[in-house]
Amino acid sequence: MFTENLFTKLLQLEDGWVVESVNTDFNSEEIFIQIVCMLDRLEDSETGELCKVYDHAPIREWRHLDTMQYKTYIRCQLPRIITSGGKVKTFQPNWASGYERHTYLFEHAVIDLLKASKNQTKTAQLMRCGFNVVNRIMHLSVKRGMDRRNYSGLTFDHLSIDEKSFKKGHHYITVLSHPASGCVLDVEEDRTKEACKKLLSNSLTTEQLNKVSAISMDMWKAFIQTAQEILPNASIVHDRFHLVKYLNEAIDKVRRREVKQHQELKNSRYALLKNPENLTDRQRIHFEAIAGANYEVSKAWQVRENFKALFSKGKLWATLSFLQWATDATKRKIKEVDKVVEMFKNHLSGVVNALLINLTNAMAERLNGKIQELKIVGRGYRTFANFRSAILFFNGGLNLYPH
């Protein structure tokens, strides 16, 4: 009797619910707690009506937190109530959902462990349950968190949209994030125009879309066209990170072309691509030797540095300064650089906005790194649904826990 009373208190059962028996299987190291309802009337959670207990459903079993080294399960025949309208409903207990096979406390522990490990397989091993249990809890908690989100009345001035590889063979996802909060708003499969439209329309209301003042992105055509169509008041800002990245790629192409004639350029990739303040002593010596020579790669490096100096200009000066930079860059007659300059000129508005508006995809890139970490830890995701849930679970800023 002492054991039954103890578990009744530990489980914090409502009045009228008691632990009838506690059975232990010492061979399999399992404990089974039998709970019964002693009441003949229960309240309908939907209407508040006090209803008569009609009968009891077949026995169900829920996995609970372990008792010492023993796996613990709760068993109960849930009462079914009959409403004044003659409808029969199964009463939902306070320790779990009647539709799941684990308790709220077990789910809470799985969520905590998932946050710490970022690995569903390891979490399943530590919780001594199946992978499918952990995977289902992740999906349930993300759905719960998304349902609890309340963006009504909020204004999203700035947004970031970025792509992320999903699987081999040019399979991508599109990630919409909010730089101010550092959270992923949602994820959509593919990076087509239709996918971008669906992502933005499902995440924000029409009124909120109209109030977006700037959106940061790379030069992917589908992103640009979607923003022009459904974000009428938003300035398209081509992310500074990607702009400099294009110039870095041009520098590296020039280096690889010239290294065939100039052996001094061997192993100089990081010396040329790193910011000068981040160079090691050895890299700085290597860089200074290259910078002092009349190589095309040195000129390409200077083009990049000149471009980085354009940031934070006034609106009029930003356009003029960019055009002067483009003219100077093309005078150097470096084909790899000329290609990047032409691309920038074809996206003049977005590039100039990047010089003017202090909005970057830096937060999106950090999120991109976190998403990549999820892929590595999880050894890839075979379905988009699993990948989306993992991204939102760890980076959505959601309230994941059950009540």
N, C-alpha and C positions, 0 to 999 in steps of 0.2 A: 504493500500500500504506500510505503514511503517513496518508492521509486516512481509510482504513478503520479503522486502529488508533486514530486520534484519536477518531473517533465511537464506537468500541467503548468507550473509556474515558469519554467524555462521557456516554454513555447509561447507564453503570454496569451493563452487562449481566452476567448471572450466568455462572459458568464454563460453558463449552460452547456459549455463544451468542456469535456474532461478526457484525460488519458485513461482508457479502460484497462489497457495491459501493455507491458513492455516485454517483448520476447527477444532473446539473444541467441544467435547461432555462433557458437564459439569456433566451429570449424572454418566457416567462411568469414568470420569476423564481421558480422552484420547485426544490427539492432533494428527491430521493427516496432514502431510505436503505434498502437491502435487508439484512434480517437473516436469518440461518439458524441452525438448531440443529444442532450437530455430534454430539450425544449419541444413543445408541441405546437408552438407558433413562432414564426420568424418574419422579419421585416423584408419586404421586397425592396431591394436596393434602388430600383428604377423609379418606383412610385411612392415609396415610404409606407405602403399599406402593410398592415400586420396580417399575415396570411397563415392559414393552417398548414401544418406539415401533412403532405398527401401520402408520400411513401419515401423510400430511400433508393438512391441509385446504386448500381453494382459497385463493389469495393474498388477504390482507386489507390494508387501508390505514388508518392512523391519522394524524390531524393532530397535529403536534408543535409545540413552540415555534419561532419563526422563527430562522433562522440569518442574522444581519445583516438585510438587507432582503428575504431570500428566504423564502417560505413553505416549511416543511419537513414532509415526510411520511415515516412509517415504513411499510415494506412487509414482510410476512412470511407464509410458509405455515406456520401453527402445526402442530406435530406432534400427532398423535392417539395416545393410549396405549390399550393393551388390558389390562384388569385380570385377575386370576386367575379372576374369575367370568365372563369373556368380554365384559364391558361395555366399549365403546369410548367414550373421552372426549377432548375437545379440551383440550389443555394450555393453561393461562392464563399469559401472560408476566408479567414483573414491571413492565413499563412501561405497561400499560394493561389494561383489561378486554377480553376477547375479544369482548364483545357491544356495545361502544361503538366510535365512530369518531374518538376523540381520546385522547391519552395522559393519564396522571395529572398530569404537569407542566403540560400545556396547561390541564387542568381547574383546577388550583391557581391558575394565572395568571388565568383567567376569574373565579374566585371573588374573588380579591383586587381585581380591577378593578371587579367588580360592587359590592363593599362600598364602594369609593371613589366610584363614579359614581351608584349607585342607579338606573341606567338600562340596561336590557337592549339597547336599540337602539344607544346610544353604545358600550357594551361590545363589541357585535358589530362595529361599525365599526372600533374600535381594534384588536381582535384579528383583523380581516380574515376574519371567518367569518360564516355566516348567523345570523339572529336565532334560528332554531329550535335551533341548536347551543347558544347561550347559555341559551335557555329550558329546554332539556332538562337542561343542567348544573345549573341552579337547582333543578329538580324532583329530580334525582338526589341533590344535596347535602342537600336538606331531608329526603328520605326516609332518607338515611344518618344524618343527625343525629338524627332522631326515633327510629330504630332503636337508636342508641347511648345514648339517654337511659336513665338507670337511676334511677327514683324509689323503688325498693323500699327500705323502711325509713325513708324520709323522712316527716316530718310537716309538713303545710301548715296552720298555724294560721289564717292569714288569706288570703282570696282576693278578687279583684275580678272582676266580670262587667259587661260594657258592650256597647252596640250601636254599630255603625258603618254608615253608608250605603254601599251597594255600587254600585248603579246607580240611575238615575232611575226614578221610579215606585214608590217605597216598597219598594225591594229593600234588605234589611239583612243584616248578618252579626253574629254574637255572638262576642265576644272574651273568653276566660278568661285572666286574668293573675295573677301572683304578686307582690304589692307589695314583699315583702322583697328579691327578686332583680331586680325590674324587667323580668321576661321574660314573654312571651306563652306560655302553656302549650299552647293550641291555639285553633283558630277553627272555627266551624260556620256553615253557610249558614242564613239566616233567623233570626228571634228568637222563634220559637214555643216553646211549652212542650216539645214533642217535641225540638226542636233543642237546647234548653238541657240537657235530660236526657241526650241523646246526648253532648253536649260534656263534661259533668261525669263521666259514667260511663266514657267512653273515656280521659279524662285521668288519673283517679285510681282507685285500688282502693276497694272497699267500706270497708275498714279505714281508709284515709286520709280518705274522705268523712266517716266517723263522728268523726274527730278534728279536723275543721275547726271552729274556735271562733267565727269571724265571717266574714261575706261582705258586701262593700260593693257596692251597686247603686243604680240609680235606682228609680223607683216603677212600672216596667213590670210588669204583672200576671203575665206568664209567668215572669219572673225570680223573683218572690216565691213563686209557687206551687211552682216547681221546687225552690227552696231549702228550703221547708217540708217537701217530700216526701223528698228524698234527702240533705239535710244536717240530720239530726235534732238535732245538738248545736250548730248554728251560730246565732249571733245575726245577724239581718238588720239591716244598718246602711245607712240611706239616706244616700248620699254627701253630705257637707257642700257640696261644690261645686254639686251639682244643687239642693239646698235653697235655697242663696243665689241660684242662677240663676233659680228660680221667682219669688223676690221681686224680683229685678232686672227680670224680664219684666213683673211687675205694675207696678213703678215706671215703666217705659217706656210701658206702656199708659195709665197715668194722665197722664203727660207729654204724650202725643200727643192725648189728649182735651182737656186743659186749654190746650194751646198755641193752640187756636182762639180762646180768650178772652184769653189773656195772652201777648202777643208777646215778653215777657222770657224765656219758656221756649224760644224758638227757639235751636237749636244748643246745647242744654244736656244732650244725652243723655250724653256722656262725663263731664261735670262731676258728674252725678248717679250714674252707675253705677260709676265708678272708686272705689277705696279712697281716703280723704282724703289719705293720705300719698303717693299716686302722682299727685296733681293737679299740673298745671303752674300757674305763677303766674296766667296768664290764666283758666284753668279754676277756680282757687280763688276769684278775685274774682267770677266768674259764679256759682259755687256759693253763696258767702256772701250774695249779693244774693237768690238764690232761697230759701235757708234762712231768711232774715229775714222773708220774706213768709208770709202765711197761706194758702199753696196746699195743695191735697190732695197734690200730688206731694212736697212737703216732709214732710208727715205720713207718706206711704208710705215715704220714705227713712228716717225715724226708726224706723219699724216694722222695717225691715231691720237697722238698726244695733242695735236692741234685741235682735233675734234672734241676731245674731252675738255679742252679749255673754253669751249663755246657755251657750256651750261651756265644757267642763271643770267642770261642776257635779257635786255628789255625786248618787248615784242617786235618793234621795228628793227632793232639792232640784231635780234636773233635771226631774222630772215636774211638780212644783208650779210651778217657774219657767216651764216651757213653757205650762202652763195659764193662768198669770197673764199671760204675754205674749199668748196667744191672746185672752184677754178684753179686754186693753187694745187690741189691734189691731182687734178688731171694734167697739169703742166709737167708733172714728174714722169708721166708716160709709163706708168706701171700697170700692166693689163689687169692684174688681180685687184688692184685698188680701184681702177676705173670702173670695173664691174660693180663694186660696192657703191661707189659714188653715184652711178646711174640709178641703182636701185633706190638709194636715198632720195634722189631728185624725183623719182616717180611716186614717192610717198612723202612729198614735201611737207604737207600739212601735219601729218602725224609726227614727223621728225622734228619740225619746229616746235610743236607742242611739247615734245620731250625736253627741248631746251628751256622751255618757259615754265612748264608745270612740274612742280616737285613731286611727281607721282611715278613710281617705278614698280616693276614686278619683283622687287627684292623679296617682299613677303611671299609672293607667289613662288619664287624660286626656292625659298626656304621650305615652303610647303611641298614643293616638288621633291626636294631632298628627303623630306620625311616620308613622302609617298614611296620614293625609291627604296628607302630603308624598310618599309613594310613589305615591298616585293622581295627584297633580299632575305629578310627574316622568315617570311612565309614561303620562300622558294617559289614565288610566282602564284598567280591566281588563275584558275581555269575558266571561271565565269565572271562576267561583268558584275552581276548582283553581289557576289562575294567581295569583289574588289571595291565596289562602291560602299558597301557596309563597313569595310575595314577603314577606308579613307574617312568616312563621316564619324565612325566610332572614335578614332584617335585625333581627328583634326577638325571636327565639326562644332566644337564647343557646345555639345549637347548635354542636356540633363538625362542621363542614361538610366538611372536607378529606378527600380520599382518603388511603389509607395512604402 
